[in-house]
Amino acid sequence: MVKIQLLAIFYKSTLTISICFAVMTAALAMFGSPIILLRLFAVSFMTGGTISSLLYREISPKLKNEYYFYYNQAIAKPMLIVTCATVNVIIGVLLILISCYI
């Protein structure tokens, strides 16, 4: 249970950058239909949002040291990355499915 809570905390820390990246990308198609806008947001959230947030965590010296905290709690760095990417893909696929039924 503690591992799930720690994974959720890590995911929440990457969520801001993922959403910002997806909003900036979707703003490029601002004049299109809302369905295209939602799909573009979902795809950029799944791909570029995940990559940009994890890359930011790697580059930032302050955040890079947080991996040791998770490692001491028996959560390896690949597990954090896979969890973050998986949750983003699930949310992105749900948004795409919602846009198909609108």
ZIFEN-V463758 format. One record per helix or strand. SS is the DSSP state (a for helix, b for strand). FROM is the first residue (numbers start at 0). TO is the last residue. Records with the same first field share a line. If there is no record, write none. Layout:
SS: FROM-TO + FROM-TO
This chain:
a: 1-28 + 33-58 + 60-63 + 65-71 + 76-99
